[in-house]
Amino acid sequence: MIHPPHGTHYGTQFRVGWEWEVMLTPRYNVQRASTLTGFAHKLTDVHNKWVTSHAPYHTVMVNRVGHIGIPNPYQHWSVEADGSLRHQPSQSKYGVEIHVHVSLPNNFDLDALVHLSEAILHFEPAFEALLPEERGGHIFYARSNWLNNPSFYTHGTSRKDAINMVGRCKSKQEVCSMMSPRCRYYGWNFSNCCSRNATIEFRRGQSARERGGALKWMEVAASFVWASCHAGKVEHITCFPPTKGGLEKFLQAAHLPQGEGLFQERQLQGFFKGKDDDARKEPGILSEAPNSLIARYLPPQTERQTHLMNEMVRQDQNYGKDS
């Protein structure tokens, strides 16, 4: 929890949490499960049988997902120590990723969501240049909130026009539906922003194997959300070029509160290190995704829409060059 200076528009507390995606593989073959609940049952059964016979000093896992009334439903267990399961870094290009959730003390009001959305759309070329290829906007699970978003690509909406569309939204639900329609699989996920404990989720953090690597992505997400929500007006965002240097200056101009916790400059320096100030990159068209998810979350992409998206990318190369 971060404590910004008193008197700021969004209060004095700022909450940040993170998720760590891991791949767990059993040491020996286990019968496949057809549902997530079935998988959880099998996973916990394998673990508990091994613990009972080899490491009784470890706590067993609860194998009834969502069951109400059982004592201590969230039992602790150790992947590294008990040996029944192995944490194996993914062999796929998606890696083991970090997701960061950020919330404001009184939830996001309409102005905060609008300015955050405007900043996400405007600075996307800078993030594309700074993020690793496996977390680019062409990846289904963290795809571009602009190019691979049916709110915009259906009509070939330019980045500038997309920002204007967000600015005309009259409700938080309208913003969320425009920025993350149908599902959560966007680089910035807005699907939880209208709930009681509203959070914005940053889904584009690179894999991390130690605390420092995770903290960098928490810093990037929290700093960007804070700066964007306090921008005041869209002109205070778009006056910075959508480049590595422009994004860095945008965060510096926000005068992020310093102190214990987040908003540590050294973490941001690690994010920006090694790139030229004018570095930028347009997102790519969605490259691949599980067919079942495409059918569920994305409308069929026609040849005309593919042409529109290619034209969006071509025109986007000149976006923001007069900033």
C-alpha positions as CSV (number, residue, x, y, z in Angstrom):
1,M,0.0,0.0,0.0
2,I,1.4,3.4,-1.0
3,H,0.7,6.6,0.8
4,P,0.8,9.6,-1.5
5,P,0.8,13.2,-0.3
6,H,-2.4,14.3,1.5
7,G,-4.8,16.4,-0.5
8,T,-4.5,14.5,-3.8
9,H,-7.7,13.9,-5.7
10,Y,-7.8,10.2,-5.2
11,G,-7.1,10.0,-1.5
12,T,-4.1,8.8,0.5
13,Q,-3.9,5.1,-0.2
14,F,-3.0,3.3,-3.3
15,R,-3.3,-0.5,-3.6
16,V,-1.2,-2.8,-5.7
17,G,-1.2,-6.6,-6.0
18,W,0.3,-9.1,-8.5
19,E,-0.3,-12.5,-10.0
20,W,2.4,-14.9,-11.0
21,E,1.7,-17.4,-13.7
22,V,3.5,-20.7,-13.4
23,M,3.4,-24.0,-15.2
24,L,3.1,-27.0,-12.9
25,T,3.9,-30.5,-14.3
26,P,3.6,-33.8,-12.4
27,R,6.7,-36.0,-12.2
28,Y,4.7,-38.9,-13.7
29,N,1.7,-39.2,-15.9
30,V,-1.7,-38.4,-14.5
31,Q,-5.0,-39.1,-16.1
32,R,-6.2,-36.0,-17.9
33,A,-9.1,-34.0,-16.5
34,S,-11.9,-32.6,-18.7
35,T,-12.7,-29.6,-16.5
36,L,-10.8,-27.1,-14.3
37,T,-12.5,-28.4,-11.2
38,G,-11.5,-32.0,-12.2
39,F,-7.9,-30.9,-12.7
40,A,-7.9,-29.2,-9.3
41,H,-9.2,-32.5,-7.7
42,K,-6.5,-34.6,-9.5
43,L,-3.7,-32.1,-8.7
44,T,-4.5,-31.9,-5.0
45,D,-5.0,-35.7,-4.7
46,V,-1.6,-36.4,-6.2
47,H,0.0,-33.8,-3.9
48,N,-1.7,-35.1,-0.7
49,K,-0.9,-38.7,-1.4
50,W,2.8,-37.9,-1.8
51,V,2.8,-35.7,1.3
52,T,1.2,-38.4,3.4
53,S,3.8,-41.0,2.5
54,H,6.9,-38.9,2.1
55,A,6.6,-35.5,3.9
56,P,3.9,-35.6,6.6
57,Y,5.2,-32.4,8.1
58,H,3.8,-30.5,5.1
59,T,0.2,-29.2,5.0
60,V,-2.1,-30.9,2.7
61,M,-4.1,-29.1,0.0
62,V,-7.8,-28.8,0.1
63,N,-9.2,-30.6,-2.9
64,R,-12.7,-29.3,-2.9
65,V,-12.7,-26.1,-5.0
66,G,-15.2,-23.5,-3.8
67,H,-16.6,-25.9,-1.1
68,I,-18.2,-23.9,1.7
69,G,-17.9,-25.0,5.3
70,I,-14.6,-26.8,5.4
71,P,-12.0,-25.4,7.8
72,N,-9.1,-23.4,6.6
73,P,-10.0,-23.5,2.9
74,Y,-6.7,-21.8,1.9
75,Q,-4.0,-24.3,2.9
76,H,-0.4,-23.5,2.3
77,W,1.9,-25.9,0.5
78,S,5.4,-25.9,-0.9
79,V,6.2,-26.7,-4.5
80,E,9.9,-26.5,-4.0
81,A,10.2,-28.4,-0.7
82,D,7.8,-31.3,-1.0
83,G,8.9,-32.4,-4.5
84,S,5.6,-33.9,-5.6
85,L,5.2,-31.1,-8.1
86,R,7.8,-29.3,-10.1
87,H,7.9,-25.6,-11.1
88,Q,9.1,-25.9,-14.7
89,P,9.7,-22.7,-16.7
90,S,7.5,-22.7,-19.7
91,Q,9.0,-23.9,-23.0
92,S,6.6,-21.8,-25.0
93,K,7.2,-18.2,-26.1
94,Y,4.6,-17.0,-23.6
95,G,6.8,-17.6,-20.6
96,V,5.9,-17.3,-16.9
97,E,4.4,-13.9,-16.7
98,I,3.6,-11.2,-14.1
99,H,0.2,-9.6,-13.9
100,V,-0.2,-6.5,-11.8
101,H,-3.5,-5.2,-10.3
102,V,-3.8,-1.6,-9.3
103,S,-6.7,0.1,-7.5
104,L,-7.4,3.6,-6.1
105,P,-8.8,4.0,-2.5
106,N,-12.3,5.1,-3.6
107,N,-12.3,3.1,-6.8
108,F,-11.9,4.6,-10.2
109,D,-14.2,7.5,-11.1
110,L,-15.1,8.3,-14.6
111,D,-12.4,11.0,-15.1
112,A,-9.7,8.6,-13.8
113,L,-10.8,5.8,-16.2
114,V,-11.0,8.1,-19.2
115,H,-7.6,9.7,-18.6
116,L,-6.0,6.2,-18.0
117,S,-7.5,4.9,-21.2
118,E,-6.3,7.9,-23.2
119,A,-2.8,7.4,-21.8
120,I,-2.9,3.7,-22.6
121,L,-3.9,4.3,-26.2
122,H,-1.5,7.2,-26.6
123,F,1.6,5.6,-25.1
124,E,1.1,2.1,-26.6
125,P,3.9,2.5,-29.2
126,A,6.3,3.3,-26.4
127,F,5.3,0.2,-24.4
128,E,5.5,-1.9,-27.5
129,A,9.2,-0.8,-27.9
130,L,10.0,-1.4,-24.3
131,L,8.3,-4.7,-23.7
132,P,9.7,-8.1,-24.8
133,E,8.4,-9.6,-28.0
134,E,6.5,-12.3,-26.2
135,R,4.4,-9.7,-24.4
136,G,3.6,-7.7,-27.5
137,G,0.2,-6.5,-28.5
138,H,-0.1,-9.3,-31.0
139,I,-0.3,-12.0,-28.3
140,F,-3.9,-13.0,-27.6
141,Y,-3.6,-13.1,-23.8
142,A,-2.2,-9.5,-23.6
143,R,-3.3,-8.0,-26.9
144,S,-3.4,-4.4,-27.9
145,N,-6.2,-2.3,-26.4
146,W,-6.3,-0.5,-29.8
147,L,-5.4,-2.6,-32.8
148,N,-6.7,-6.0,-31.7
149,N,-9.8,-4.5,-30.0
150,P,-13.1,-4.9,-31.9
151,S,-14.2,-1.6,-30.5
152,F,-11.7,0.0,-32.9
153,Y,-10.6,-2.4,-35.6
154,T,-14.1,-3.1,-36.8
155,H,-14.2,0.3,-38.5
156,G,-10.5,0.9,-38.9
157,T,-10.5,3.6,-36.1
158,S,-7.2,5.5,-35.9
159,R,-5.4,5.9,-32.6
160,K,-6.2,9.6,-32.5
161,D,-9.9,8.9,-33.1
162,A,-9.9,6.1,-30.6
163,I,-8.6,8.5,-27.9
164,N,-11.4,10.9,-28.8
165,M,-14.0,8.1,-28.6
166,V,-12.9,7.3,-25.1
167,G,-13.0,11.0,-24.1
168,R,-16.7,11.1,-25.1
169,C,-17.7,8.2,-22.8
170,K,-20.5,9.1,-20.4
171,S,-20.1,6.2,-17.9
172,K,-17.5,4.0,-16.4
173,Q,-19.2,0.9,-17.9
174,E,-18.9,2.5,-21.3
175,V,-15.2,3.0,-20.9
176,C,-14.6,-0.5,-19.7
177,S,-16.7,-2.0,-22.5
178,M,-14.8,0.0,-25.0
179,M,-11.3,-0.8,-23.7
180,S,-11.8,-4.5,-22.8
181,P,-14.8,-5.8,-24.7
182,R,-16.0,-9.4,-24.3
183,C,-13.1,-10.6,-22.1
184,R,-10.0,-9.8,-20.0
185,Y,-7.3,-10.8,-22.5
186,Y,-5.9,-7.3,-23.2
187,G,-2.6,-5.7,-22.3
188,W,-4.6,-3.5,-19.8
189,N,-7.7,-5.3,-18.5
190,F,-10.6,-3.1,-17.5
191,S,-13.2,-5.9,-16.9
192,N,-12.9,-5.5,-13.1
193,C,-13.0,-1.7,-13.0
194,C,-16.7,-1.4,-12.3
195,S,-16.8,-3.9,-9.5
196,R,-16.9,-3.1,-5.8
197,N,-13.1,-3.6,-5.4
198,A,-12.2,-2.1,-8.7
199,T,-8.8,-2.8,-10.2
200,I,-7.0,-2.3,-13.5
201,E,-4.9,-5.2,-14.5
202,F,-1.6,-4.9,-16.4
203,R,-1.1,-8.2,-18.2
204,R,2.1,-7.5,-20.1
205,G,4.8,-8.0,-17.5
206,Q,7.7,-10.2,-18.5
207,S,8.6,-13.4,-16.7
208,A,10.4,-12.9,-13.4
209,R,12.3,-15.5,-11.4
210,E,13.1,-13.3,-8.4
211,R,11.6,-10.5,-6.4
212,G,13.4,-7.7,-8.2
213,G,12.0,-8.7,-11.5
214,A,8.4,-8.7,-10.2
215,L,8.8,-5.4,-8.5
216,K,9.9,-3.7,-11.7
217,W,6.5,-4.6,-13.3
218,M,4.6,-3.5,-10.2
219,E,6.5,-0.2,-10.4
220,V,5.8,0.3,-14.1
221,A,2.0,-0.4,-13.8
222,A,1.5,1.6,-10.6
223,S,3.5,4.6,-11.7
224,F,1.7,4.7,-15.1
225,V,-1.8,4.4,-13.6
226,W,-1.0,7.1,-11.0
227,A,0.4,9.5,-13.5
228,S,-2.5,8.9,-16.0
229,C,-5.3,9.3,-13.4
230,H,-3.8,12.6,-12.3
231,A,-3.2,14.0,-15.8
232,G,-6.2,16.3,-15.5
233,K,-6.9,16.6,-19.3
234,V,-6.0,14.7,-22.4
235,E,-3.7,17.5,-23.6
236,H,-1.5,16.8,-20.6
237,I,-1.0,13.3,-22.0
238,T,-0.7,13.8,-25.7
239,C,1.7,16.7,-25.4
240,F,4.4,14.0,-24.8
241,P,5.4,11.9,-27.9
242,P,4.4,8.2,-27.8
243,T,8.1,7.2,-27.5
244,K,10.3,5.8,-24.8
245,G,11.6,9.3,-24.1
246,G,8.1,10.7,-24.1
247,L,6.8,8.1,-21.7
248,E,9.7,8.6,-19.4
249,K,9.1,12.4,-19.3
250,F,5.4,11.9,-18.7
251,L,6.1,9.9,-15.6
252,Q,8.7,12.4,-14.4
253,A,6.3,15.3,-15.0
254,A,3.7,13.6,-12.7
255,H,6.0,14.1,-9.7
256,L,5.3,10.6,-8.3
257,P,5.3,10.6,-4.5
258,Q,8.5,9.3,-3.1
259,G,9.0,7.3,0.0
260,E,8.8,3.7,1.2
261,G,6.9,1.2,-1.0
262,L,6.5,1.8,-4.7
263,F,7.3,4.8,-6.8
264,Q,11.0,3.9,-6.7
265,E,13.0,5.6,-9.5
266,R,15.6,2.8,-9.7
267,Q,12.9,0.3,-10.7
268,L,11.7,2.5,-13.5
269,Q,15.3,3.1,-14.7
270,G,15.6,-0.7,-15.2
271,F,12.5,-0.6,-17.4
272,F,13.8,2.2,-19.6
273,K,17.4,1.1,-19.8
274,G,18.9,0.3,-23.1
275,K,16.4,2.0,-25.4
276,D,16.9,5.2,-27.4
277,D,14.6,8.1,-26.5
278,D,12.8,8.0,-29.8
279,A,12.1,4.3,-29.6
280,R,8.6,3.3,-30.6
281,K,6.9,0.4,-32.2
282,E,3.4,-0.2,-33.7
283,P,1.6,-3.2,-32.3
284,G,1.1,-6.3,-34.6
285,I,-2.1,-7.9,-35.7
286,L,-3.1,-10.8,-33.6
287,S,-0.8,-13.7,-34.5
288,E,-2.2,-16.8,-33.0
289,A,-4.6,-17.9,-30.2
290,P,-6.5,-21.0,-29.2
291,N,-9.3,-21.5,-31.7
292,S,-11.9,-22.0,-28.9
293,L,-11.0,-18.6,-27.4
294,I,-11.1,-16.8,-30.7
295,A,-14.5,-18.2,-31.4
296,R,-15.7,-17.2,-28.0
297,Y,-14.2,-13.7,-27.6
298,L,-13.5,-12.4,-31.1
299,P,-15.9,-11.9,-34.0
300,P,-14.9,-13.5,-37.2
301,Q,-12.2,-11.4,-38.9
302,T,-13.0,-10.8,-42.6
303,E,-10.6,-10.0,-45.3
304,R,-11.9,-6.4,-45.3
305,Q,-11.1,-6.1,-41.5
306,T,-7.6,-7.4,-42.1
307,H,-7.1,-4.7,-44.7
308,L,-8.4,-2.1,-42.3
309,M,-6.1,-3.2,-39.6
310,N,-3.1,-3.1,-41.9
311,E,-4.1,0.4,-42.8
312,M,-4.4,1.3,-39.2
313,V,-0.8,0.2,-38.6
314,R,0.5,2.0,-41.6
315,Q,-1.1,5.3,-40.6
316,D,-0.1,4.8,-37.0
317,Q,3.6,5.2,-37.9
318,N,3.0,9.0,-38.2
319,Y,0.9,9.3,-35.0
320,G,2.2,11.7,-32.4
321,K,5.2,12.9,-34.4
322,D,4.1,16.5,-33.9
323,S,3.9,16.1,-30.1
